[in-house]
Amino acid sequence: MKQYYALIFSTTNKNINNFSNSIIHNFQNKFLFIKIKLINNCNLHCQMCNHWQQSNEPLLSIDFYKTVVDELALLGCKRIHFTGGEPLLYPKLEKLIKYIKNKGIKATLTSNATLIDNEKAVSLVKSGLKKINISIDSPIAEIHDKIRGNKGYWEKAVDGLSNIRPYVKHLDLNVVINSINYKSLVTLPDFAMQLGVNNINLIPIYEHTPDIGCLTVEQIQEYNKNIAPIMLQKALEYNLVENESEIFIFGTTTKEVEESSLGNYSHGYYKTNNCYVPWTHSTIDFSGNVKICCKINEPILGNLKKESFTDIWNGITYNKLRTNENMPISKQCKGCLMFAKSNLKINEMLNK
């Protein structure tokens, strides 16, 4: 997300004025970034995710996605990010990435890396993949494997990361902080540095399943006192983060810690401030449903089997979400940190 807001204001003050007018008058901005959940299936059995527990749906064809990509290119899309489930299970992924590249759009993805052997790594990068986010939840194998559902997953993930690292331009490490792994993260920066990672992204646990809950107030206090300061020092030294908020993701005040223990990680920000996602971003799921983002499942804004993305993006339902009075957009917003930094940066630039 570090370049997300920069895409909007990449050239002149005219871009800022255009975006500001779209906010004031509640109409769509030039489209920039889309997330596509290619597949609902996954090869792991993670405790904090329910994809592996759900029934599989027939995959949408590569021709379906090519039609969508053609439309997104005309709308000015700058980046398409693939997730799942596990996107590497999609059988024609490299062909799709190559098609996206040839349309002038950057392709990125998030993976558990367990399916990346050297041949797969070369194939992905040759197709045009520029950046990958790899999920490893602890520097300690036993802890990662407990979270991910089986022994040996940590080793496969590390091997997969090591296989693609020499070829890919940018590699981020995603870590979901939860009650099982938070104590082990004190050595995470050293681990990331050894792997050759560019950045680490700490993600608070979201309550997808009841198997792992949010950290308690006491656990967050322990994290803030004994773990985060050491992590921050090393992460800044290795240029893995930009500032302390990326490590102290639960906040530092008593109120912020209490809110985070309830899963309210945005600490009330969206009660009075805009989320700019409705003007710049969208999510397409494995059924062709268009949603405002990957955290909000309702309302479904349309389905690409029945109507074009352009019609959905410019439609009445989408534009209603762009009204300033509708804050927060959803109850899920209170727990979202995904676009927090970008929203703050956009606010700063719009208010200059």
C-alpha positions as CSV (number, residue, x, y, z in Angstrom):
1,M,0.0,0.0,0.0
2,K,3.0,2.4,0.2
3,Q,2.5,3.6,-3.4
4,Y,-1.3,3.4,-3.3
5,Y,-1.9,7.1,-2.6
6,A,0.9,8.1,-4.8
7,L,-0.9,6.7,-7.8
8,I,-3.6,9.2,-7.3
9,F,-1.4,12.2,-7.1
10,S,1.5,11.0,-9.3
11,T,2.0,14.0,-11.6
12,T,0.4,17.4,-11.0
13,N,-2.0,19.4,-8.8
14,K,-4.6,18.8,-11.4
15,N,-4.8,15.2,-10.2
16,I,-5.4,16.4,-6.7
17,N,-8.1,18.7,-7.8
18,N,-9.8,16.0,-9.9
19,F,-9.8,13.6,-7.0
20,S,-11.0,16.3,-4.6
21,N,-14.0,17.1,-7.0
22,S,-14.9,13.4,-7.2
23,I,-15.1,13.3,-3.4
24,I,-17.1,16.4,-3.1
25,H,-19.6,15.5,-5.8
26,N,-19.7,11.7,-4.9
27,F,-18.7,10.4,-8.3
28,Q,-16.1,7.8,-9.4
29,N,-12.4,8.6,-9.8
30,K,-10.1,7.2,-12.4
31,F,-9.9,3.6,-11.4
32,L,-6.5,2.5,-10.1
33,F,-6.2,-0.8,-8.2
34,I,-8.2,-4.0,-8.1
35,K,-8.0,-7.2,-6.1
36,I,-9.1,-10.5,-7.7
37,K,-9.7,-13.5,-5.5
38,L,-9.0,-16.1,-8.2
39,I,-9.9,-19.2,-6.3
40,N,-11.7,-20.2,-3.0
41,N,-9.6,-23.3,-2.5
42,C,-6.3,-23.5,-0.5
43,N,-3.7,-26.2,0.1
44,L,-3.2,-25.2,3.7
45,H,-5.5,-25.5,6.8
46,C,-4.9,-22.2,8.5
47,Q,-6.7,-21.7,11.8
48,M,-7.5,-18.0,11.1
49,C,-9.0,-18.6,7.7
50,N,-12.0,-20.6,6.5
51,H,-11.2,-21.0,2.7
52,W,-10.1,-24.6,3.1
53,Q,-13.3,-25.5,4.9
54,Q,-15.6,-24.1,2.2
55,S,-16.8,-26.0,-0.8
56,N,-15.0,-25.3,-4.1
57,E,-16.8,-23.5,-6.9
58,P,-16.0,-24.0,-10.6
59,L,-13.1,-21.7,-11.6
60,L,-13.9,-18.8,-13.9
61,S,-12.1,-19.2,-17.2
62,I,-9.0,-17.2,-18.3
63,D,-11.1,-15.8,-21.2
64,F,-13.5,-14.4,-18.6
65,Y,-10.7,-12.7,-16.9
66,K,-9.1,-11.4,-20.1
67,T,-12.4,-9.7,-20.9
68,V,-12.4,-8.1,-17.4
69,V,-8.7,-7.0,-17.8
70,D,-9.5,-5.4,-21.2
71,E,-12.1,-3.3,-19.5
72,L,-9.9,-2.5,-16.5
73,A,-7.2,-1.3,-18.8
74,L,-9.6,1.1,-20.6
75,L,-10.6,2.4,-17.2
76,G,-7.0,3.3,-16.3
77,C,-6.3,0.4,-13.9
78,K,-2.7,0.5,-12.7
79,R,-2.4,-2.7,-10.6
80,I,-4.1,-6.0,-10.3
81,H,-3.4,-8.1,-7.1
82,F,-4.3,-11.8,-7.0
83,T,-5.3,-13.5,-3.8
84,G,-7.4,-16.5,-2.9
85,G,-7.5,-19.1,-1.4
86,E,-4.1,-19.8,-2.8
87,P,-3.8,-18.1,-6.2
88,L,-1.1,-20.4,-7.4
89,L,-3.7,-23.2,-7.6
90,Y,-5.3,-21.3,-10.6
91,P,-4.1,-23.4,-13.5
92,K,-3.4,-20.6,-16.0
93,L,-2.1,-18.0,-13.7
94,E,1.1,-17.2,-15.6
95,K,-0.8,-16.8,-18.9
96,L,-3.1,-14.3,-17.1
97,I,-0.2,-12.4,-15.6
98,K,1.4,-12.1,-19.0
99,Y,-1.9,-10.8,-20.5
100,I,-2.1,-8.2,-17.8
101,K,1.5,-7.1,-18.3
102,N,0.9,-6.7,-22.1
103,K,-2.0,-4.4,-21.2
104,G,0.3,-2.1,-19.3
105,I,-1.0,-3.2,-15.8
106,K,1.2,-4.3,-13.0
107,A,0.4,-7.8,-11.6
108,T,1.2,-8.7,-8.0
109,L,0.0,-11.5,-5.7
110,T,-0.1,-12.9,-2.2
111,S,0.9,-16.6,-1.7
112,N,1.7,-19.0,1.1
113,A,4.7,-20.0,-1.1
114,T,4.5,-23.7,-0.5
115,L,3.9,-24.4,-4.2
116,I,6.9,-22.3,-5.5
117,D,9.7,-24.6,-6.7
118,N,12.4,-23.1,-8.8
119,E,10.6,-23.8,-12.1
120,K,7.4,-22.1,-10.8
121,A,9.5,-19.1,-9.6
122,V,11.1,-18.6,-13.0
123,S,7.7,-19.0,-14.8
124,L,6.0,-16.5,-12.6
125,V,8.6,-13.8,-13.0
126,K,9.0,-14.4,-16.8
127,S,5.3,-14.0,-17.2
128,G,5.6,-10.5,-15.7
129,L,5.1,-10.8,-11.9
130,K,6.9,-7.8,-10.3
131,K,6.0,-8.2,-6.7
132,I,4.9,-11.0,-4.4
133,N,3.7,-11.0,-0.8
134,I,4.5,-14.2,1.1
135,S,2.8,-15.3,4.3
136,I,4.9,-16.7,7.1
137,D,3.5,-16.3,10.5
138,S,6.6,-16.9,12.7
139,P,10.4,-17.3,12.5
140,I,9.8,-20.5,14.5
141,A,8.7,-23.5,12.3
142,E,6.6,-25.2,15.0
143,I,4.6,-22.1,15.6
144,H,3.9,-21.3,11.9
145,D,3.0,-25.0,11.3
146,K,0.5,-25.0,14.2
147,I,-1.2,-21.9,12.8
148,R,-1.1,-23.2,9.2
149,G,-2.4,-26.6,10.0
150,N,0.3,-29.2,9.5
151,K,3.9,-30.0,10.1
152,G,6.3,-29.0,7.4
153,Y,4.5,-26.0,6.0
154,W,7.1,-23.5,7.4
155,E,9.9,-25.3,5.6
156,K,8.0,-25.4,2.4
157,A,7.2,-21.7,2.7
158,V,10.8,-20.7,3.4
159,D,12.0,-22.8,0.5
160,G,9.4,-21.3,-1.8
161,L,10.4,-17.8,-0.7
162,S,14.1,-18.6,-1.3
163,N,13.3,-20.0,-4.7
164,I,11.6,-16.8,-6.0
165,R,13.7,-14.2,-4.2
166,P,16.5,-14.2,-6.8
167,Y,14.1,-13.4,-9.6
168,V,11.4,-11.1,-8.3
169,K,11.9,-7.4,-8.0
170,H,10.1,-6.8,-4.7
171,L,9.1,-9.3,-2.0
172,D,7.1,-8.5,1.2
173,L,6.6,-10.7,4.2
174,N,3.0,-10.9,5.5
175,V,2.6,-11.9,9.2
176,V,-0.8,-12.3,10.9
177,I,-0.3,-11.5,14.5
178,N,-2.4,-13.7,16.9
179,S,-2.3,-15.1,20.4
180,I,-0.2,-18.1,19.2
181,N,2.7,-16.3,17.5
182,Y,3.0,-12.8,19.0
183,K,5.8,-13.7,21.5
184,S,7.9,-15.3,18.7
185,L,8.0,-12.2,16.6
186,V,10.8,-10.5,18.5
187,T,13.3,-12.1,16.1
188,L,11.1,-11.4,13.0
189,P,13.2,-8.6,11.6
190,D,16.4,-10.7,11.7
191,F,14.5,-13.6,10.1
192,A,13.2,-11.3,7.3
193,M,16.6,-9.8,6.7
194,Q,18.1,-13.3,6.3
195,L,15.5,-14.1,3.7
196,G,16.2,-11.0,1.8
197,V,12.7,-9.5,2.3
198,N,12.0,-5.8,1.3
199,N,9.3,-5.1,3.8
200,I,7.3,-6.7,6.6
201,N,3.6,-6.3,6.9
202,L,2.1,-7.0,10.3
203,I,-1.6,-7.8,10.0
204,P,-3.8,-8.1,13.1
205,I,-5.9,-11.2,13.4
206,Y,-9.4,-10.8,11.9
207,E,-12.2,-13.0,13.2
208,H,-12.9,-15.2,10.2
209,T,-13.1,-18.3,12.4
210,P,-13.5,-18.8,16.2
211,D,-10.3,-20.9,16.3
212,I,-8.0,-17.9,17.0
213,G,-9.3,-14.7,18.7
214,C,-8.0,-11.2,19.0
215,L,-5.1,-10.6,21.5
216,T,-6.3,-9.7,25.0
217,V,-5.5,-6.3,26.6
218,E,-2.8,-8.1,28.6
219,Q,-1.3,-9.7,25.6
220,I,-1.2,-6.5,23.7
221,Q,0.5,-4.7,26.6
222,E,3.1,-7.5,26.8
223,Y,3.6,-7.2,23.0
224,N,4.0,-3.4,23.3
225,K,6.4,-3.6,26.3
226,N,8.6,-6.5,25.5
227,I,8.4,-7.4,21.8
228,A,7.5,-4.4,19.7
229,P,10.4,-2.1,20.8
230,I,13.0,-4.7,19.9
231,M,11.2,-5.4,16.6
232,L,11.0,-1.7,15.8
233,Q,14.7,-1.0,16.4
234,K,15.8,-3.9,14.1
235,A,13.1,-3.3,11.5
236,L,14.1,0.4,11.1
237,E,17.7,-0.6,11.0
238,Y,17.0,-3.0,8.2
239,N,14.6,-0.6,6.3
240,L,11.8,-3.2,6.7
241,V,9.3,-0.5,7.9
242,E,9.0,3.2,7.6
243,N,7.7,4.2,11.1
244,E,6.7,2.8,14.5
245,S,3.0,2.5,13.7
246,E,3.9,-0.4,11.4
247,I,5.1,-2.3,14.4
248,F,2.8,-0.9,17.1
249,I,-0.2,-1.9,15.1
250,F,-2.5,-2.3,18.1
251,G,-1.9,1.3,19.2
252,T,-0.2,2.6,22.4
253,T,-2.8,4.4,24.4
254,T,-5.1,2.7,26.9
255,K,-8.1,3.4,24.6
256,E,-6.4,2.1,21.5
257,V,-5.3,-1.1,23.2
258,E,-8.8,-1.7,24.6
259,E,-10.3,-1.1,21.1
260,S,-7.8,-3.5,19.5
261,S,-8.6,-6.2,22.0
262,L,-12.1,-6.1,20.6
263,G,-10.9,-6.2,17.0
264,N,-11.5,-2.5,16.4
265,Y,-8.1,-1.8,14.9
266,S,-8.9,1.4,13.2
267,H,-9.6,3.0,16.6
268,G,-12.7,4.9,15.5
269,Y,-10.9,6.7,12.6
270,Y,-13.7,5.9,10.1
271,K,-16.4,7.3,12.3
272,T,-15.4,10.8,11.2
273,N,-13.0,10.3,8.2
274,N,-13.4,9.0,4.7
275,C,-12.1,5.8,3.4
276,Y,-11.2,6.6,-0.2
277,V,-11.5,3.0,-1.4
278,P,-14.9,3.5,-3.2
279,W,-13.2,6.0,-5.5
280,T,-10.0,4.1,-6.3
281,H,-10.3,0.3,-5.6
282,S,-12.6,-2.7,-6.0
283,T,-12.5,-6.4,-5.4
284,I,-13.7,-9.2,-7.7
285,D,-14.3,-12.6,-6.1
286,F,-14.0,-16.1,-7.5
287,S,-17.7,-16.0,-8.5
288,G,-17.4,-12.8,-10.4
289,N,-19.1,-10.7,-7.7
290,V,-17.8,-7.1,-7.4
291,K,-17.4,-5.8,-3.8
292,I,-16.1,-2.6,-2.4
293,C,-13.1,-4.4,-0.9
294,C,-12.0,-7.8,0.4
295,K,-13.1,-7.1,4.0
296,I,-16.7,-6.1,3.1
297,N,-18.9,-8.9,1.7
298,E,-22.2,-6.9,1.5
299,P,-23.5,-5.3,-0.5
300,I,-22.6,-7.2,-3.6
301,L,-22.4,-4.4,-6.1
302,G,-22.9,-6.5,-9.2
303,N,-21.8,-9.7,-10.9
304,L,-19.5,-9.7,-14.0
305,K,-21.3,-12.7,-15.5
306,K,-24.3,-10.4,-15.9
307,E,-23.0,-6.9,-16.4
308,S,-19.8,-5.1,-17.3
309,F,-17.4,-3.7,-14.7
310,T,-17.9,-0.2,-16.1
311,D,-21.6,-0.4,-15.5
312,I,-21.1,-1.6,-11.9
313,W,-18.3,1.0,-11.2
314,N,-20.5,3.8,-12.5
315,G,-23.7,2.5,-11.1
316,I,-26.1,3.8,-8.5
317,T,-25.2,1.3,-5.8
318,Y,-21.5,2.1,-6.0
319,N,-22.1,5.9,-6.1
320,K,-24.2,5.7,-3.0
321,L,-21.2,4.3,-1.2
322,R,-19.3,7.5,-2.2
323,T,-21.5,9.8,-0.2
324,N,-19.6,11.6,2.5
325,E,-22.4,11.0,5.0
326,N,-22.2,7.2,4.8
327,M,-19.4,6.7,7.4
328,P,-18.3,4.2,8.2
329,I,-19.3,2.3,5.1
330,S,-19.6,-1.0,7.0
331,K,-19.2,-2.3,10.5
332,Q,-16.1,-4.2,9.2
333,C,-14.4,-0.8,8.7
334,K,-13.8,-0.6,12.5
335,G,-11.4,-3.5,12.3
336,C,-9.6,-2.6,9.0
337,L,-6.0,-1.3,8.8
338,M,-5.5,-2.3,5.1
339,F,-5.9,1.2,3.7
340,A,-5.2,3.2,6.9
341,K,-1.8,4.7,5.9
342,S,-3.0,5.5,2.4
343,N,-6.2,7.2,3.7
344,L,-4.2,9.3,6.1
345,K,-1.8,10.4,3.3
346,I,-4.6,11.2,1.0
347,N,-6.3,13.3,3.7
348,E,-3.0,15.2,4.2
349,M,-2.7,16.0,0.5
350,L,-6.3,17.0,0.0
351,N,-6.1,19.3,3.0
352,K,-2.9,21.1,2.0
